[in-house]
Structures are given as structure tokens and as C-alpha cells.
């Protein structure tokens, strides 16, 4: 199988990303919108990581 250079990686990770976002939303409840909007960054992965940091003050 040839490597798929140039294939958008988002298609590969979208389901996992959406699942993680749903878990974060369930865990944060009413705080989720604030945490998510405060975490917006240059890409989805950085935004999710930032939102997780808001949800876990120990990080």
C-alpha cells in the first residue's frame, strides 16, 4: 500500500475528536460553552487541549 501523502488527516481523526468533545461537554456541563469558547486556538487539537486544561485545574 502506498503512503497517502496529502490526504487530509482530519478525516482520519474526526470521529475521535467528536467523541472527546462530547465527553468534555458531559463532564463540564454548564461550564462547557465558556471553556470551549475560551479554548479556541489555531486548530481543533489545540482548542480541545486548552478546553481540557480549563476543565482540570490541576493541569
mmCIF file as gemmi writes it, N, C-alpha and C atoms, coordinates in Angstrom:
data_model
loop_
_atom_site.group_PDB
_atom_site.id
_atom_site.type_symbol
_atom_site.label_atom_id
_atom_site.label_alt_id
_atom_site.label_comp_id
_atom_site.label_asym_id
_atom_site.label_entity_id
_atom_site.label_seq_id
_atom_site.pdbx_PDB_ins_code
_atom_site.Cartn_x
_atom_site.Cartn_y
_atom_site.Cartn_z
_atom_site.occupancy
_atom_site.B_iso_or_equiv
_atom_site.pdbx_formal_charge
_atom_site.auth_seq_id
_atom_site.auth_asym_id
_atom_site.pdbx_PDB_model_num
ATOM 1 N N . UNK Axp A 1 ? 0.837 -1.18 0 1 0 ? 1 A 1
ATOM 2 C CA . UNK Axp A 1 ? 0 0 0 1 0 ? 1 A 1
ATOM 3 C C . UNK Axp A 1 ? 0.883 1.245 0 1 0 ? 1 A 1
ATOM 4 N N . UNK Axp A 2 ? 0.577 2.165 -0.877 1 0 ? 2 A 1
ATOM 5 C CA . UNK Axp A 2 ? 1.348 3.406 -0.963 1 0 ? 2 A 1
ATOM 6 C C . UNK Axp A 2 ? 0.933 4.361 0.142 1 0 ? 2 A 1
ATOM 7 N N . UNK Axp A 3 ? 1.875 5.112 0.676 1 0 ? 3 A 1
ATOM 8 C CA . UNK Axp A 3 ? 1.503 6.128 1.662 1 0 ? 3 A 1
ATOM 9 C C . UNK Axp A 3 ? 0.599 7.169 1.016 1 0 ? 3 A 1
ATOM 10 N N . UNK Axp A 4 ? -0.35 7.658 1.749 1 0 ? 4 A 1
ATOM 11 C CA . UNK Axp A 4 ? -1.304 8.622 1.213 1 0 ? 4 A 1
ATOM 12 C C . UNK Axp A 4 ? -0.884 10.039 1.581 1 0 ? 4 A 1
ATOM 13 N N . UNK Axp A 5 ? 0.18 10.47 0.956 1 0 ? 5 A 1
ATOM 14 C CA . UNK Axp A 5 ? 0.688 11.813 1.202 1 0 ? 5 A 1
ATOM 15 C C . UNK Axp A 5 ? -0.323 12.823 0.671 1 0 ? 5 A 1
ATOM 16 N N . UNK Axp A 6 ? -0.644 13.796 1.48 1 0 ? 6 A 1
ATOM 17 C CA . UNK Axp A 6 ? -1.569 14.836 1.066 1 0 ? 6 A 1
ATOM 18 C C . UNK Axp A 6 ? -3.028 14.554 1.41 1 0 ? 6 A 1
ATOM 19 N N . UNK Axp A 7 ? -3.321 13.367 1.943 1 0 ? 7 A 1
ATOM 20 C CA . UNK Axp A 7 ? -4.695 13.059 2.34 1 0 ? 7 A 1
ATOM 21 C C . UNK Axp A 7 ? -4.998 13.832 3.618 1 0 ? 7 A 1
ATOM 22 N N . UNK Axp A 8 ? -6.106 14.564 3.642 1 0 ? 8 A 1
ATOM 23 C CA . UNK Axp A 8 ? -6.436 15.332 4.843 1 0 ? 8 A 1
ATOM 24 C C . UNK Axp A 8 ? -6.549 14.428 6.076 1 0 ? 8 A 1
ATOM 25 N N . UNK Axp A 9 ? -5.794 14.744 7.093 1 0 ? 9 A 1
ATOM 26 C CA . UNK Axp A 9 ? -5.791 13.935 8.306 1 0 ? 9 A 1
ATOM 27 C C . UNK Axp A 9 ? -7.065 14.114 9.119 1 0 ? 9 A 1
ATOM 28 N N . UNK Axp A 10 ? -7.753 15.242 8.934 1 0 ? 10 A 1
ATOM 29 C CA . UNK Axp A 10 ? -8.974 15.488 9.7 1 0 ? 10 A 1
ATOM 30 C C . UNK Axp A 10 ? -9.972 14.348 9.516 1 0 ? 10 A 1
ATOM 31 N N . UNK Axp A 11 ? -10.063 13.798 8.313 1 0 ? 11 A 1
ATOM 32 C CA . UNK Axp A 11 ? -10.988 12.693 8.054 1 0 ? 11 A 1
ATOM 33 C C . UNK Axp A 11 ? -10.648 11.487 8.915 1 0 ? 11 A 1
ATOM 34 N N . UNK Axp A 12 ? -9.376 11.303 9.196 1 0 ? 12 A 1
ATOM 35 C CA . UNK Axp A 12 ? -8.935 10.157 9.977 1 0 ? 12 A 1
ATOM 36 C C . UNK Axp A 12 ? -9.276 10.293 11.46 1 0 ? 12 A 1
ATOM 37 N N . UNK Axp A 13 ? -9.304 11.518 11.962 1 0 ? 13 A 1
ATOM 38 C CA . UNK Axp A 13 ? -9.436 11.741 13.398 1 0 ? 13 A 1
ATOM 39 C C . UNK Axp A 13 ? -10.753 12.374 13.825 1 0 ? 13 A 1
ATOM 40 N N . UNK Axp A 14 ? -11.618 12.69 12.874 1 0 ? 14 A 1
ATOM 41 C CA . UNK Axp A 14 ? -12.849 13.419 13.214 1 0 ? 14 A 1
ATOM 42 C C . UNK Axp A 14 ? -13.72 12.682 14.232 1 0 ? 14 A 1
ATOM 43 N N . UNK Axp A 15 ? -13.931 11.393 14.055 1 0 ? 15 A 1
ATOM 44 C CA . UNK Axp A 15 ? -14.787 10.637 14.984 1 0 ? 15 A 1
ATOM 45 C C . UNK Axp A 15 ? -14.223 10.674 16.403 1 0 ? 15 A 1
ATOM 46 N N . UNK Axp A 16 ? -12.905 10.486 16.542 1 0 ? 16 A 1
ATOM 47 C CA . UNK Axp A 16 ? -12.281 10.526 17.867 1 0 ? 16 A 1
ATOM 48 C C . UNK Axp A 16 ? -12.394 11.921 18.47 1 0 ? 16 A 1
ATOM 49 N N . UNK Axp A 17 ? -12.21 12.939 17.654 1 0 ? 17 A 1
ATOM 50 C CA . UNK Axp A 17 ? -12.32 14.323 18.111 1 0 ? 17 A 1
ATOM 51 C C . UNK Axp A 17 ? -13.729 14.614 18.618 1 0 ? 17 A 1
ATOM 52 N N . UNK Axp A 18 ? -14.736 14.213 17.848 1 0 ? 18 A 1
ATOM 53 C CA . UNK Axp A 18 ? -16.122 14.46 18.244 1 0 ? 18 A 1
ATOM 54 C C . UNK Axp A 18 ? -16.462 13.712 19.53 1 0 ? 18 A 1
ATOM 55 N N . UNK Axp A 19 ? -15.958 12.496 19.684 1 0 ? 19 A 1
ATOM 56 C CA . UNK Axp A 19 ? -16.195 11.726 20.903 1 0 ? 19 A 1
ATOM 57 C C . UNK Axp A 19 ? -15.559 12.412 22.102 1 0 ? 19 A 1
ATOM 58 N N . UNK Axp A 20 ? -14.338 12.896 21.951 1 0 ? 20 A 1
ATOM 59 C CA . UNK Axp A 20 ? -13.662 13.594 23.045 1 0 ? 20 A 1
ATOM 60 C C . UNK Axp A 20 ? -14.402 14.881 23.4 1 0 ? 20 A 1
ATOM 61 N N . UNK Axp A 21 ? -14.883 15.594 22.401 1 0 ? 21 A 1
ATOM 62 C CA . UNK Axp A 21 ? -15.623 16.833 22.649 1 0 ? 21 A 1
ATOM 63 C C . UNK Axp A 21 ? -16.916 16.528 23.412 1 0 ? 21 A 1
ATOM 64 N N . UNK Axp A 22 ? -17.606 15.457 23.05 1 0 ? 22 A 1
ATOM 65 C CA . UNK Axp A 22 ? -18.837 15.067 23.728 1 0 ? 22 A 1
ATOM 66 C C . UNK Axp A 22 ? -18.566 14.712 25.191 1 0 ? 22 A 1
ATOM 67 N N . UNK Axp A 23 ? -17.489 13.968 25.442 1 0 ? 23 A 1
ATOM 68 C CA . UNK Axp A 23 ? -17.131 13.615 26.818 1 0 ? 23 A 1
ATOM 69 C C . UNK Axp A 23 ? -16.808 14.864 27.63 1 0 ? 23 A 1
ATOM 70 N N . UNK Axp A 24 ? -16.116 15.788 27.023 1 0 ? 24 A 1
ATOM 71 C CA . UNK Axp A 24 ? -15.79 17.04 27.7 1 0 ? 24 A 1
ATOM 72 C C . UNK Axp A 24 ? -17.068 17.81 28.019 1 0 ? 24 A 1
ATOM 73 N N . UNK Axp A 25 ? -17.977 17.861 27.07 1 0 ? 25 A 1
ATOM 74 C CA . UNK Axp A 25 ? -19.243 18.564 27.274 1 0 ? 25 A 1
ATOM 75 C C . UNK Axp A 25 ? -20.041 17.92 28.408 1 0 ? 25 A 1
ATOM 76 N N . UNK Axp A 26 ? -20.081 16.601 28.448 1 0 ? 26 A 1
ATOM 77 C CA . UNK Axp A 26 ? -20.798 15.899 29.514 1 0 ? 26 A 1
ATOM 78 C C . UNK Axp A 26 ? -20.145 16.154 30.869 1 0 ? 26 A 1
ATOM 79 N N . UNK Axp A 27 ? -18.824 16.176 30.906 1 0 ? 27 A 1
ATOM 80 C CA . UNK Axp A 27 ? -18.104 16.375 32.159 1 0 ? 27 A 1
ATOM 81 C C . UNK Axp A 27 ? -18.199 17.786 32.707 1 0 ? 27 A 1
ATOM 82 N N . UNK Axp A 28 ? -18.174 18.772 31.822 1 0 ? 28 A 1
ATOM 83 C CA . UNK Axp A 28 ? -18.194 20.163 32.273 1 0 ? 28 A 1
ATOM 84 C C . UNK Axp A 28 ? -19.601 20.715 32.458 1 0 ? 28 A 1
ATOM 85 N N . UNK Axp A 29 ? -20.565 20.108 31.818 1 0 ? 29 A 1
ATOM 86 C CA . UNK Axp A 29 ? -21.949 20.57 31.953 1 0 ? 29 A 1
ATOM 87 C C . UNK Axp A 29 ? -22.109 22.019 31.52 1 0 ? 29 A 1
ATOM 88 N N . UNK Axp A 30 ? -22.65 22.848 32.418 1 0 ? 30 A 1
ATOM 89 C CA . UNK Axp A 30 ? -22.925 24.251 32.098 1 0 ? 30 A 1
ATOM 90 C C . UNK Axp A 30 ? -21.66 25.066 31.834 1 0 ? 30 A 1
ATOM 91 N N . UNK Axp A 31 ? -20.518 24.594 32.285 1 0 ? 31 A 1
ATOM 92 C CA . UNK Axp A 31 ? -19.254 25.31 32.071 1 0 ? 31 A 1
ATOM 93 C C . UNK Axp A 31 ? -18.683 25.079 30.676 1 0 ? 31 A 1
ATOM 94 N N . UNK Axp A 32 ? -19.222 24.091 29.964 1 0 ? 32 A 1
ATOM 95 C CA . UNK Axp A 32 ? -18.657 23.737 28.666 1 0 ? 32 A 1
ATOM 96 C C . UNK Axp A 32 ? -18.593 24.899 27.678 1 0 ? 32 A 1
ATOM 97 N N . UNK Axp A 33 ? -19.685 25.65 27.448 1 0 ? 33 A 1
ATOM 98 C CA . UNK Axp A 33 ? -19.602 26.728 26.448 1 0 ? 33 A 1
ATOM 99 C C . UNK Axp A 33 ? -18.496 27.742 26.757 1 0 ? 33 A 1
ATOM 100 N N . UNK Axp A 34 ? -18.352 28.11 28.024 1 0 ? 34 A 1
ATOM 101 C CA . UNK Axp A 34 ? -17.307 29.062 28.397 1 0 ? 34 A 1
ATOM 102 C C . UNK Axp A 34 ? -15.921 28.457 28.159 1 0 ? 34 A 1
ATOM 103 N N . UNK Axp A 35 ? -15.752 27.23 28.599 1 0 ? 35 A 1
ATOM 104 C CA . UNK Axp A 35 ? -14.453 26.572 28.438 1 0 ? 35 A 1
ATOM 105 C C . UNK Axp A 35 ? -14.11 26.383 26.966 1 0 ? 35 A 1
ATOM 106 N N . UNK Axp A 36 ? -15.093 25.983 26.179 1 0 ? 36 A 1
ATOM 107 C CA . UNK Axp A 36 ? -14.831 25.728 24.761 1 0 ? 36 A 1
ATOM 108 C C . UNK Axp A 36 ? -14.502 27.015 24.023 1 0 ? 36 A 1
ATOM 109 N N . UNK Axp A 37 ? -15.273 28.062 24.27 1 0 ? 37 A 1
ATOM 110 C CA . UNK Axp A 37 ? -15.009 29.32 23.562 1 0 ? 37 A 1
ATOM 111 C C . UNK Axp A 37 ? -13.699 29.945 24.029 1 0 ? 37 A 1
ATOM 112 N N . UNK Axp A 38 ? -13.357 29.778 25.303 1 0 ? 38 A 1
ATOM 113 C CA . UNK Axp A 38 ? -12.094 30.31 25.81 1 0 ? 38 A 1
ATOM 114 C C . UNK Axp A 38 ? -10.902 29.538 25.263 1 0 ? 38 A 1
ATOM 115 N N . UNK Axp A 39 ? -11.156 28.333 24.792 1 0 ? 39 A 1
ATOM 116 C CA . UNK Axp A 39 ? -10.051 27.482 24.345 1 0 ? 39 A 1
ATOM 117 C C . UNK Axp A 39 ? -9.779 27.573 22.85 1 0 ? 39 A 1
ATOM 118 N N . UNK Axp A 40 ? -10.545 28.358 22.126 1 0 ? 40 A 1
ATOM 119 C CA . UNK Axp A 40 ? -10.367 28.425 20.676 1 0 ? 40 A 1
ATOM 120 C C . UNK Axp A 40 ? -8.938 28.852 20.343 1 0 ? 40 A 1
ATOM 121 N N . UNK Axp A 41 ? -8.361 28.118 19.417 1 0 ? 41 A 1
ATOM 122 C CA . UNK Axp A 41 ? -6.967 28.359 19.056 1 0 ? 41 A 1
ATOM 123 C C . UNK Axp A 41 ? -6.827 28.202 17.54 1 0 ? 41 A 1
ATOM 124 N N . UNK Axp A 42 ? -5.612 28.021 17.091 1 0 ? 42 A 1
ATOM 125 C CA . UNK Axp A 42 ? -5.368 27.94 15.657 1 0 ? 42 A 1
ATOM 126 C C . UNK Axp A 42 ? -5.851 26.639 15.037 1 0 ? 42 A 1
ATOM 127 N N . UNK Axp A 43 ? -6.021 25.6 15.809 1 0 ? 43 A 1
ATOM 128 C CA . UNK Axp A 43 ? -6.522 24.347 15.263 1 0 ? 43 A 1
ATOM 129 C C . UNK Axp A 43 ? -7.369 23.616 16.296 1 0 ? 43 A 1
ATOM 130 N N . UNK Axp A 44 ? -8.099 22.611 15.855 1 0 ? 44 A 1
ATOM 131 C CA . UNK Axp A 44 ? -9.03 21.894 16.716 1 0 ? 44 A 1
ATOM 132 C C . UNK Axp A 44 ? -8.33 21.164 17.848 1 0 ? 44 A 1
ATOM 133 N N . UNK Axp A 45 ? -7.158 20.617 17.581 1 0 ? 45 A 1
ATOM 134 C CA . UNK Axp A 45 ? -6.464 19.828 18.591 1 0 ? 45 A 1
ATOM 135 C C . UNK Axp A 45 ? -5.987 20.72 19.735 1 0 ? 45 A 1
ATOM 136 N N . UNK Axp A 46 ? -5.479 21.901 19.407 1 0 ? 46 A 1
ATOM 137 C CA . UNK Axp A 46 ? -5.045 22.842 20.431 1 0 ? 46 A 1
ATOM 138 C C . UNK Axp A 46 ? -6.25 23.349 21.211 1 0 ? 46 A 1
ATOM 139 N N . UNK Axp A 47 ? -7.363 23.597 20.532 1 0 ? 47 A 1
ATOM 140 C CA . UNK Axp A 47 ? -8.577 24.056 21.206 1 0 ? 47 A 1
ATOM 141 C C . UNK Axp A 47 ? -9.07 23.014 22.197 1 0 ? 47 A 1
ATOM 142 N N . UNK Axp A 48 ? -9.079 21.749 21.8 1 0 ? 48 A 1
ATOM 143 C CA . UNK Axp A 48 ? -9.532 20.689 22.681 1 0 ? 48 A 1
ATOM 144 C C . UNK Axp A 48 ? -8.611 20.563 23.885 1 0 ? 48 A 1
ATOM 145 N N . UNK Axp A 49 ? -7.305 20.61 23.661 1 0 ? 49 A 1
ATOM 146 C CA . UNK Axp A 49 ? -6.356 20.522 24.763 1 0 ? 49 A 1
ATOM 147 C C . UNK Axp A 49 ? -6.551 21.679 25.736 1 0 ? 49 A 1
ATOM 148 N N . UNK Axp A 50 ? -6.75 22.876 25.222 1 0 ? 50 A 1
ATOM 149 C CA . UNK Axp A 50 ? -6.961 24.036 26.085 1 0 ? 50 A 1
ATOM 150 C C . UNK Axp A 50 ? -8.252 23.896 26.88 1 0 ? 50 A 1
ATOM 151 N N . UNK Axp A 51 ? -9.298 23.4 26.253 1 0 ? 51 A 1
ATOM 152 C CA . UNK Axp A 51 ? -10.568 23.205 26.956 1 0 ? 51 A 1
ATOM 153 C C . UNK Axp A 51 ? -10.411 22.173 28.061 1 0 ? 51 A 1
ATOM 154 N N . UNK Axp A 52 ? -9.646 21.131 27.808 1 0 ? 52 A 1
ATOM 155 C CA . UNK Axp A 52 ? -9.404 20.127 28.839 1 0 ? 52 A 1
ATOM 156 C C . UNK Axp A 52 ? -8.648 20.728 30.015 1 0 ? 52 A 1
ATOM 157 N N . UNK Axp A 53 ? -7.725 21.63 29.745 1 0 ? 53 A 1
ATOM 158 C CA . UNK Axp A 53 ? -6.978 22.283 30.822 1 0 ? 53 A 1
ATOM 159 C C . UNK Axp A 53 ? -7.892 23.146 31.685 1 0 ? 53 A 1
ATOM 160 N N . UNK Axp A 54 ? -8.868 23.825 31.082 1 0 ? 54 A 1
ATOM 161 C CA . UNK Axp A 54 ? -9.817 24.624 31.856 1 0 ? 54 A 1
ATOM 162 C C . UNK Axp A 54 ? -10.657 23.711 32.735 1 0 ? 54 A 1
ATOM 163 N N . UNK Axp A 55 ? -11.022 22.555 32.214 1 0 ? 55 A 1
ATOM 164 C CA . UNK Axp A 55 ? -11.847 21.62 32.962 1 0 ? 55 A 1
ATOM 165 C C . UNK Axp A 55 ? -11.112 20.909 34.076 1 0 ? 55 A 1
ATOM 166 N N . UNK Axp A 56 ? -9.791 20.939 34.06 1 0 ? 56 A 1
ATOM 167 C CA . UNK Axp A 56 ? -8.986 20.259 35.069 1 0 ? 56 A 1
ATOM 168 C C . UNK Axp A 56 ? -7.986 21.248 35.645 1 0 ? 56 A 1
ATOM 169 N N . UNK Axp A 57 ? -8.351 21.953 36.72 1 0 ? 57 A 1
ATOM 170 C CA . UNK Axp A 57 ? -7.467 22.982 37.278 1 0 ? 57 A 1
ATOM 171 C C . UNK Axp A 57 ? -6.099 22.464 37.715 1 0 ? 57 A 1
ATOM 172 N N . UNK Axp A 58 ? -5.97 21.155 37.919 1 0 ? 58 A 1
ATOM 173 C CA . UNK Axp A 58 ? -4.695 20.594 38.347 1 0 ? 58 A 1
ATOM 174 C C . UNK Axp A 58 ? -3.673 20.471 37.242 1 0 ? 58 A 1
ATOM 175 N N . UNK Axp A 59 ? -4.082 20.683 36.003 1 0 ? 59 A 1
ATOM 176 C CA . UNK Axp A 59 ? -3.16 20.539 34.868 1 0 ? 59 A 1
ATOM 177 C C . UNK Axp A 59 ? -2.368 21.778 34.655 1 0 ? 59 A 1
